């Protein structure tokens, strides 16, 4: 069980969530993006991966090498401050660069803003509790998927895989996200990385941050 919990925790690491949403939007409704040629899409995905995954991970790696943190798990609250600030800076940088870009839909911009808000909310709460960043990410993914489902996408979409093409309803995507959100919270508890309040608090922060971002960007 612990091995499965670790795999789930890695697959749904909070740094991956923005990238997952970008791929989801490109799959569900690619016409949301003005850019249509494959090279432009690749550059967009590459830029998002660099700013939301590579640079934050590299920064944490450097902090570990400089003994600013004792482990990549950052088990102590004090060790999370630096990585949260650095990651928040990259998220904010991404949002500033896409918020007025006519090629980028509000469906993606609002989610990046929500993720940024959630991250800085987590930083503020870190002084009082070791909130689960995994469930912050999954709470945000759940709320973001809900808004994308009901305000930005078609009812169904085609997904192309090596074994064939499949027509999926977006309600199924929402159901899958709900299941994975629960699995991530359960995994964090099984690994004893957090207590119940940390896990539920993470969900609340993630969902609340996306609601704020949606109201700001979309109304």
Backbone as CSV, one residue per row, in Angstrom:
resi,resn,N_x,N_y,N_z,CA_x,CA_y,CA_z,C_x,C_y,C_z
1,UNK,0.818,-1.214,0.000,0.000,0.000,0.000,0.853,1.267,0.000
2,UNK,1.939,1.229,0.768,2.783,2.421,0.840,3.467,2.707,-0.492
3,UNK,3.824,1.633,-1.201,4.437,1.827,-2.528,3.451,2.515,-3.465
4,UNK,2.207,2.058,-3.451,1.172,2.680,-4.279,0.955,4.132,-3.873
5,UNK,0.957,4.377,-2.561,0.768,5.737,-2.052,1.899,6.653,-2.518
6,UNK,3.113,6.126,-2.537,4.255,6.930,-2.992,4.146,7.241,-4.481
7,UNK,3.717,6.245,-5.261,3.564,6.453,-6.700,2.512,7.526,-6.978
8,UNK,1.376,7.440,-6.276,0.312,8.429,-6.444,0.802,9.816,-6.042
9,UNK,1.567,9.893,-4.958,2.090,11.173,-4.491,3.034,11.800,-5.512
10,UNK,3.815,10.959,-6.195,4.737,11.464,-7.215,3.974,11.905,-8.462
11,UNK,3.044,11.068,-8.919,2.292,11.371,-10.140,1.472,12.651,-10.005
12,UNK,0.986,12.901,-8.790,0.162,14.078,-8.569,0.859,15.073,-7.643
13,UNK,2.173,15.188,-7.847,2.921,16.212,-7.132,2.348,17.566,-7.516
14,UNK,2.223,18.490,-6.562,1.596,19.792,-6.875,2.249,20.558,-8.013
15,UNK,3.537,20.339,-8.260,4.198,21.048,-9.347,3.704,20.601,-10.726
16,UNK,3.094,19.419,-10.805,2.648,18.901,-12.095,1.242,19.372,-12.481
17,UNK,0.511,19.948,-11.538,-0.915,20.189,-11.745,-1.192,21.190,-12.867
18,UNK,-0.457,22.294,-12.916,-0.689,23.278,-13.975,-0.437,22.645,-15.346
19,UNK,0.604,21.841,-15.452,0.884,21.151,-16.706,-0.240,20.213,-17.098
20,UNK,-0.810,19.496,-16.122,-1.928,18.605,-16.404,-3.128,19.379,-16.941
21,UNK,-3.395,20.542,-16.358,-4.535,21.347,-16.798,-4.319,21.857,-18.224
22,UNK,-3.096,22.246,-18.539,-2.799,22.702,-19.900,-3.055,21.586,-20.906
23,UNK,-2.567,20.388,-20.617,-2.783,19.246,-21.516,-4.276,18.916,-21.609
24,UNK,-4.979,19.017,-20.480,-6.420,18.759,-20.466,-7.165,19.733,-21.371
25,UNK,-6.813,21.017,-21.279,-7.469,22.027,-22.111,-7.166,21.823,-23.588
26,UNK,-5.927,21.496,-23.889,-5.555,21.249,-25.278,-6.275,20.024,-25.838
27,UNK,-6.606,19.079,-24.967,-7.311,17.870,-25.400,-8.812,18.113,-25.528
28,UNK,-9.388,18.783,-24.532,-10.832,18.989,-24.503,-11.294,19.979,-25.568
29,UNK,-10.612,21.113,-25.625,-11.052,22.167,-26.529,-9.850,22.951,-27.043
30,UNK,-9.126,22.414,-28.005,-7.920,23.085,-28.504,-8.205,24.439,-29.135
31,UNK,-9.462,24.675,-29.532,-9.804,25.940,-30.178,-9.861,27.104,-29.187
32,UNK,-9.757,26.778,-27.875,-9.635,27.846,-26.890,-8.351,28.629,-27.112
33,UNK,-7.337,27.945,-27.638,-6.050,28.573,-27.880,-6.011,29.089,-29.315
34,UNK,-5.637,30.369,-29.463,-5.561,30.950,-30.801,-4.449,30.286,-31.599
35,UNK,-3.364,29.925,-30.919,-2.249,29.266,-31.598,-2.668,27.847,-31.983
36,UNK,-2.465,27.502,-33.247,-2.908,26.203,-33.736,-1.788,25.335,-34.292
37,UNK,-0.671,25.953,-34.741,0.393,25.133,-35.307,1.131,24.396,-34.196
38,UNK,1.662,23.240,-34.527,2.264,22.352,-33.540,3.495,22.966,-32.867
39,UNK,4.261,23.747,-33.615,5.453,24.358,-33.031,5.088,25.348,-31.941
40,UNK,4.062,26.151,-32.181,3.627,27.129,-31.183,3.086,26.423,-29.941
41,UNK,2.344,25.329,-30.136,1.833,24.566,-29.001,2.978,23.963,-28.199
42,UNK,3.982,23.454,-28.911,5.137,22.880,-28.225,5.852,23.939,-27.383
43,UNK,6.031,25.122,-27.925,6.701,26.198,-27.200,5.909,26.602,-25.966
44,UNK,4.583,26.613,-26.086,3.734,26.934,-24.929,3.895,25.884,-23.839
45,UNK,3.787,24.617,-24.219,3.920,23.533,-23.237,5.316,23.552,-22.624
46,UNK,6.331,23.766,-23.451,7.708,23.808,-22.959,7.891,24.940,-21.954
47,UNK,7.345,26.117,-22.251,7.480,27.265,-21.352,6.800,27.000,-20.013
48,UNK,5.611,26.398,-20.079,4.885,26.100,-18.842,5.646,25.077,-18.003
49,UNK,6.185,24.047,-18.648,6.952,23.030,-17.923,8.190,23.637,-17.269
50,UNK,8.875,24.515,-17.977,10.079,25.136,-17.432,9.762,25.984,-16.203
51,UNK,8.691,26.775,-16.289,8.369,27.716,-15.213,7.679,27.058,-14.016
52,UNK,6.927,26.010,-14.266,6.166,25.410,-13.166,6.764,24.119,-12.627
53,UNK,7.676,23.512,-13.367,8.268,22.246,-12.913,9.791,22.332,-12.821
54,UNK,10.438,22.605,-13.952,11.900,22.524,-13.983,12.563,23.539,-13.059
55,UNK,12.261,24.809,-13.214,12.919,25.834,-12.400,12.628,25.672,-10.897
56,UNK,11.368,25.398,-10.495,11.134,25.143,-9.071,11.899,23.931,-8.546
57,UNK,11.909,22.832,-9.323,12.640,21.641,-8.881,14.144,21.904,-8.809
58,UNK,14.661,22.615,-9.787,16.085,22.948,-9.786,16.429,23.832,-8.586
59,UNK,15.536,24.750,-8.252,15.767,25.617,-7.095,15.797,24.818,-5.804
60,UNK,14.874,23.869,-5.683,14.857,23.020,-4.485,16.115,22.160,-4.436
61,UNK,16.542,21.658,-5.591,17.776,20.866,-5.651,18.969,21.690,-5.176
62,UNK,19.058,22.943,-5.608,20.159,23.815,-5.182,20.087,24.085,-3.679
63,UNK,18.880,24.257,-3.152,18.723,24.462,-1.707,19.197,23.247,-0.935
64,UNK,18.930,22.060,-1.490,19.391,20.831,-0.835,20.916,20.749,-0.880
65,UNK,21.506,21.080,-2.015,22.959,21.033,-2.153,23.644,22.036,-1.226
66,UNK,22.975,23.148,-0.970,23.535,24.191,-0.088,23.140,23.977,1.375
67,UNK,22.496,22.826,1.651,22.059,22.478,3.013,21.076,23.482,3.602
68,UNK,20.315,24.139,2.730,19.266,25.040,3.215,18.022,24.250,3.615
69,UNK,17.895,23.051,3.049,16.859,22.109,3.462,17.526,20.764,3.677
70,UNK,16.964,19.969,4.579,17.604,18.692,4.920,17.219,17.564,3.979
71,UNK,16.038,17.677,3.332,15.602,16.624,2.416,14.617,17.200,1.412
72,UNK,14.416,16.471,0.328,13.478,16.928,-0.693,12.030,16.826,-0.216
73,UNK,11.776,16.023,0.819,10.432,15.899,1.357,10.031,17.121,2.178
74,UNK,11.038,17.894,2.654,10.796,19.110,3.448,9.805,18.831,4.582
75,UNK,10.209,17.928,5.468,9.311,17.474,6.519,9.027,18.545,7.578
76,UNK,9.933,19.495,7.732,9.723,20.574,8.695,9.088,21.782,8.014
77,UNK,8.209,22.467,8.737,7.533,23.632,8.175,8.510,24.713,7.741
78,UNK,9.561,24.905,8.520,10.527,25.961,8.215,11.246,25.718,6.887
79,UNK,11.376,24.440,6.502,12.078,24.118,5.261,11.239,24.414,4.018
80,UNK,9.956,24.598,4.203,9.084,24.815,3.055,9.031,26.279,2.625
81,UNK,9.488,27.179,3.475,9.339,28.610,3.203,10.063,29.015,1.926
82,UNK,11.346,28.671,1.827,12.131,29.034,0.650,11.559,28.466,-0.632
83,UNK,11.316,27.157,-0.704,10.742,26.578,-1.914,9.385,27.173,-2.284
84,UNK,8.547,27.479,-1.298,7.243,28.068,-1.588,7.388,29.460,-2.192
85,UNK,8.311,30.243,-1.654,8.533,31.596,-2.178,9.063,31.535,-3.607
86,UNK,10.048,30.675,-3.826,10.638,30.559,-5.163,9.603,30.065,-6.173
87,UNK,8.868,29.016,-5.819,7.861,28.477,-6.721,6.764,29.506,-6.994
88,UNK,6.350,30.209,-5.952,5.345,31.251,-6.115,5.802,32.346,-7.062
89,UNK,7.085,32.681,-7.015,7.640,33.690,-7.923,7.552,33.239,-9.366
90,UNK,7.873,31.979,-9.627,7.780,31.455,-11.000,6.331,31.387,-11.474
91,UNK,5.428,30.976,-10.578,4.003,30.933,-10.937,3.498,32.330,-11.271
92,UNK,3.892,33.308,-10.451,3.463,34.684,-10.680,4.022,35.213,-11.991
93,UNK,5.253,34.865,-12.275,5.891,35.266,-13.527,5.121,34.703,-14.723
94,UNK,4.739,33.420,-14.617,3.958,32.813,-15.695,2.636,33.535,-15.869
95,UNK,1.946,33.806,-14.771,0.645,34.470,-14.868,0.765,35.852,-15.499
96,UNK,1.755,36.621,-15.098,1.943,37.961,-15.652,2.160,37.903,-17.157
97,UNK,2.839,36.872,-17.618,3.148,36.756,-19.042,1.992,36.227,-19.888
98,UNK,0.989,35.633,-19.266,-0.107,35.068,-20.056,-1.430,35.804,-19.868
99,UNK,-1.559,36.606,-18.804,-2.869,37.181,-18.470,-3.402,38.112,-19.561
100,UNK,-2.532,38.821,-20.256,-2.964,39.731,-21.317,-2.626,39.209,-22.708
101,UNK,-2.254,37.938,-22.769,-1.910,37.319,-24.050,-3.182,36.798,-24.713
102,UNK,-3.533,37.372,-25.840,-4.774,36.999,-26.522,-4.747,35.558,-27.043
103,UNK,-3.561,34.963,-27.110,-3.449,33.577,-27.567,-3.793,32.565,-26.474
104,UNK,-3.783,33.041,-25.221,-4.009,32.151,-24.085,-5.417,32.376,-23.543
105,UNK,-6.231,31.343,-23.455,-7.617,31.506,-22.990,-7.709,31.770,-21.492
106,UNK,-8.802,32.403,-21.101,-9.046,32.671,-19.683,-9.142,31.380,-18.886
107,UNK,-9.534,30.293,-19.555,-9.649,28.998,-18.879,-8.325,28.544,-18.291
108,UNK,-7.230,28.910,-18.946,-5.914,28.549,-18.423,-5.362,29.639,-17.508
109,UNK,-5.557,30.900,-17.895,-5.026,32.014,-17.105,-5.594,32.023,-15.692
110,UNK,-6.905,31.781,-15.579,-7.502,31.818,-14.247,-6.958,30.684,-13.374
111,UNK,-6.694,29.525,-13.998,-6.178,28.412,-13.202,-4.770,28.704,-12.697
112,UNK,-3.940,29.321,-13.530,-2.589,29.701,-13.095,-2.674,30.715,-11.962
113,UNK,-3.586,31.681,-12.086,-3.770,32.652,-11.004,-4.224,31.951,-9.733
114,UNK,-5.177,31.036,-9.866,-5.657,30.299,-8.696,-4.557,29.491,-8.034
115,UNK,-3.701,28.877,-8.842,-2.580,28.104,-8.297,-1.599,29.011,-7.568
116,UNK,-1.390,30.207,-8.108,-0.497,31.179,-7.470,-1.075,31.640,-6.136
117,UNK,-2.370,31.947,-6.127,-3.030,32.364,-4.889,-2.955,31.250,-3.851
118,UNK,-3.227,30.020,-4.276,-3.189,28.877,-3.365,-1.806,28.694,-2.762
119,UNK,-0.783,28.905,-3.579,0.582,28.720,-3.098,0.934,29.748,-2.020
120,UNK,0.575,31.008,-2.258,0.888,32.036,-1.265,-0.004,31.928,-0.027
121,UNK,-1.232,31.427,-0.199,-2.065,31.139,0.970,-1.425,30.040,1.813
122,UNK,-0.889,29.035,1.134,-0.203,27.942,1.843,1.019,28.458,2.575
123,UNK,1.719,29.413,1.963,2.893,30.002,2.600,2.499,30.723,3.882
124,UNK,1.391,31.454,3.845,0.933,32.159,5.043,0.483,31.182,6.123
125,UNK,-0.215,30.133,5.725,-0.701,29.142,6.686,0.410,28.262,7.227
126,UNK,1.530,28.224,6.524,2.646,27.362,6.923,3.173,27.691,8.310
127,UNK,2.973,28.926,8.757,3.424,29.316,10.097,2.603,28.641,11.191
128,UNK,1.394,28.207,10.826,0.491,27.647,11.825,0.284,26.145,11.675
129,UNK,0.364,25.644,10.445,0.118,24.228,10.204,0.894,23.755,8.987
130,UNK,1.245,22.492,8.976,1.935,21.920,7.823,0.896,21.408,6.833
131,UNK,0.243,22.362,6.183,-0.837,22.026,5.264,-0.322,21.153,4.127
132,UNK,-1.148,20.226,3.674,-0.737,19.322,2.600,-0.750,20.045,1.261
133,UNK,0.415,20.241,0.676,0.506,20.897,-0.627,-0.046,19.994,-1.728
134,UNK,0.012,18.693,-1.511,-0.556,17.756,-2.486,-2.075,17.963,-2.600
135,UNK,-2.755,18.082,-1.456,-4.203,18.251,-1.524,-4.574,19.686,-1.886
136,UNK,-3.686,20.631,-1.652,-3.909,21.983,-2.176,-3.977,21.913,-3.706
137,UNK,-3.012,21.204,-4.286,-2.986,21.044,-5.737,-4.195,20.298,-6.254
138,UNK,-4.598,19.227,-5.565,-5.725,18.430,-6.038,-7.057,19.151,-5.831
139,UNK,-7.147,19.928,-4.754,-8.346,20.742,-4.561,-8.476,21.761,-5.674
140,UNK,-7.341,22.358,-6.045,-7.337,23.304,-7.154,-7.686,22.633,-8.466
141,UNK,-7.151,21.436,-8.694,-7.439,20.694,-9.919,-8.925,20.345,-9.998
142,UNK,-9.502,19.972,-8.868,-10.922,19.631,-8.835,-11.784,20.849,-9.165
143,UNK,-11.501,21.972,-8.511,-12.278,23.184,-8.774,-12.054,23.673,-10.202
144,UNK,-10.796,23.636,-10.643,-10.486,24.077,-11.997,-11.188,23.226,-13.042
145,UNK,-11.195,21.909,-12.842,-11.864,21.013,-13.784,-13.362,21.275,-13.816
146,UNK,-13.929,21.571,-12.659,-15.361,21.895,-12.588,-15.677,23.142,-13.417
147,UNK,-14.888,24.193,-13.241,-15.120,25.422,-13.993,-14.894,25.208,-15.490
148,UNK,-13.849,24.457,-15.814,-13.564,24.167,-17.219,-14.714,23.374,-17.838
149,UNK,-15.242,22.434,-17.087,-16.356,21.604,-17.579,-17.590,22.436,-17.888
150,UNK,-17.949,23.348,-16.998,-19.223,24.033,-17.134,-19.150,25.416,-17.773
151,UNK,-17.947,25.939,-17.995,-17.852,27.282,-18.554,-16.970,27.403,-19.800
152,UNK,-16.122,26.398,-20.055,-15.144,26.585,-21.121,-15.080,25.471,-22.157
153,UNK,-15.723,24.346,-21.940,-15.460,23.204,-22.825,-16.718,22.658,-23.476
154,UNK,-16.493,21.699,-24.349,-17.595,20.955,-24.929,-18.018,19.857,-23.951
155,UNK,-19.184,19.252,-24.240,-19.654,18.168,-23.384,-18.791,16.926,-23.520
156,UNK,-18.217,16.739,-24.704,-17.376,15.571,-24.933,-16.227,15.957,-25.845
157,UNK,-15.236,15.089,-25.896,-14.066,15.364,-26.725,-13.413,14.047,-27.115
158,UNK,-12.599,14.114,-28.156,-11.873,12.936,-28.613,-10.456,12.960,-28.049
159,UNK,-10.012,11.812,-27.561,-8.635,11.666,-27.114,-7.970,10.634,-28.019
160,UNK,-6.809,10.997,-28.532,-6.117,10.132,-29.495,-4.952,9.431,-28.800
161,UNK,-5.001,8.119,-28.795,-3.971,7.286,-28.178,-3.403,6.336,-29.225
162,UNK,-2.224,5.763,-28.957,-1.642,4.817,-29.916,-2.561,3.638,-30.249
163,UNK,-3.434,3.287,-29.298,-4.317,2.133,-29.516,-5.625,2.540,-30.193
164,UNK,-5.826,3.850,-30.410,-7.042,4.301,-31.081,-7.552,5.618,-30.526
165,UNK,-8.654,6.082,-31.081,-9.281,7.332,-30.640,-10.555,7.021,-29.854
166,UNK,-10.779,7.789,-28.796,-11.925,7.536,-27.938,-12.680,8.839,-27.691
167,UNK,-13.987,8.746,-27.678,-14.854,9.883,-27.387,-15.214,9.848,-25.898
168,UNK,-14.764,10.840,-25.138,-14.984,10.878,-23.698,-15.860,12.061,-23.326
169,UNK,-16.725,11.856,-22.361,-17.546,12.948,-21.835,-16.750,13.652,-20.734
170,UNK,-16.863,14.967,-20.672,-16.089,15.710,-19.675,-16.567,15.430,-18.253
171,UNK,-17.800,14.935,-18.100,-18.240,14.519,-16.767,-17.388,13.360,-16.255
172,UNK,-16.964,12.503,-17.178,-16.087,11.387,-16.803,-14.744,11.922,-16.312
173,UNK,-14.228,12.947,-16.991,-12.967,13.562,-16.554,-13.116,14.113,-15.137
174,UNK,-14.239,14.796,-14.886,-14.484,15.355,-13.558,-14.560,14.248,-12.511
175,UNK,-15.217,13.151,-12.843,-15.319,12.018,-11.917,-13.935,11.429,-11.638
176,UNK,-13.114,11.304,-12.669,-11.766,10.764,-12.498,-10.938,11.669,-11.593
177,UNK,-11.071,12.978,-11.772,-10.337,13.933,-10.926,-10.770,13.799,-9.477
178,UNK,-12.074,13.624,-9.241,-12.583,13.447,-7.875,-11.961,12.203,-7.239
179,UNK,-11.916,11.113,-8.002,-11.347,9.858,-7.494,-9.866,10.039,-7.161
180,UNK,-9.125,10.660,-8.069,-7.696,10.867,-7.827,-7.451,11.837,-6.674
181,UNK,-8.317,12.828,-6.536,-8.176,13.767,-5.421,-8.298,13.030,-4.087
182,UNK,-9.278,12.124,-4.029,-9.427,11.316,-2.819,-8.246,10.383,-2.610
183,UNK,-7.730,9.812,-3.703,-6.593,8.895,-3.612,-5.341,9.617,-3.110
184,UNK,-5.146,10.850,-3.559,-3.967,11.610,-3.124,-4.053,11.913,-1.637
185,UNK,-5.217,12.346,-1.163,-5.376,12.623,0.264,-5.159,11.374,1.103
186,UNK,-5.709,10.256,0.644,-5.529,8.983,1.353,-4.057,8.582,1.377
187,UNK,-3.372,8.796,0.271,-1.950,8.451,0.179,-1.115,9.249,1.172
188,UNK,-1.422,10.541,1.289,-0.655,11.380,2.225,-0.876,10.930,3.664
189,UNK,-2.074,10.442,3.966,-2.356,9.938,5.306,-1.665,8.596,5.535
190,UNK,-1.689,7.719,4.537,-1.043,6.407,4.659,0.463,6.548,4.859
191,UNK,1.050,7.545,4.208,2.489,7.781,4.335,2.842,8.552,5.606
192,UNK,1.785,8.938,6.354,1.965,9.694,7.603,2.709,11.012,7.364
193,UNK,2.520,11.566,6.170,3.138,12.850,5.844,2.343,14.003,6.438
194,UNK,1.042,13.759,6.684,0.157,14.796,7.210,-0.910,14.152,8.074
195,UNK,-1.546,14.995,8.889,-2.713,14.523,9.619,-3.979,14.901,8.848
196,UNK,-5.120,14.491,9.381,-6.384,14.701,8.674,-6.671,16.176,8.428
197,UNK,-6.396,17.026,9.419,-6.671,18.452,9.268,-5.796,19.075,8.183
198,UNK,-4.548,18.636,8.088,-3.654,19.136,7.031,-4.203,18.794,5.650
199,UNK,-4.725,17.574,5.524,-5.239,17.097,4.233,-6.503,17.854,3.840
200,UNK,-7.461,17.920,4.759,-8.711,18.624,4.455,-8.466,20.122,4.264
201,UNK,-7.552,20.676,5.056,-7.212,22.081,4.897,-6.644,22.365,3.521
202,UNK,-5.854,21.434,2.998,-5.297,21.586,1.663,-6.373,21.631,0.591
203,UNK,-7.343,20.726,0.698,-8.454,20.737,-0.261,-9.178,22.089,-0.238
204,UNK,-9.452,22.575,0.966,-10.202,23.837,1.111,-9.437,24.994,0.497
205,UNK,-8.130,25.080,0.781,-7.313,26.159,0.229,-7.286,26.094,-1.293
206,UNK,-7.061,24.907,-1.848,-6.995,24.751,-3.298,-8.286,25.141,-3.988
207,UNK,-9.417,24.689,-3.442,-10.722,25.005,-4.033,-11.030,26.492,-3.896
208,UNK,-10.811,27.040,-2.692,-11.116,28.443,-2.430,-10.291,29.364,-3.321
209,UNK,-9.019,29.037,-3.511,-8.141,29.869,-4.339,-8.621,29.907,-5.784
210,UNK,-9.095,28.771,-6.302,-9.586,28.740,-7.678,-10.899,29.505,-7.821
211,UNK,-11.719,29.470,-6.794,-12.961,30.256,-6.825,-12.641,31.745,-6.883
212,UNK,-11.670,32.176,-6.072,-11.250,33.585,-6.093,-10.730,33.967,-7.471
213,UNK,-9.863,33.120,-8.015,-9.277,33.408,-9.334,-10.347,33.456,-10.414
214,UNK,-11.312,32.546,-10.351,-12.381,32.531,-11.348,-13.198,33.811,-11.275
215,UNK,-13.490,34.273,-10.071,-14.259,35.516,-9.911,-13.483,36.716,-10.439
216,UNK,-12.177,36.703,-10.230,-11.335,37.822,-10.697,-11.229,37.837,-12.216
217,UNK,-10.955,36.685,-12.806,-10.658,36.614,-14.237,-11.905,36.504,-15.116
218,UNK,-12.919,35.825,-14.619,-14.080,35.541,-15.448,-15.333,36.281,-14.957
219,UNK,-15.470,36.381,-13.644,-16.632,37.074,-13.092,-17.757,36.135,-12.711
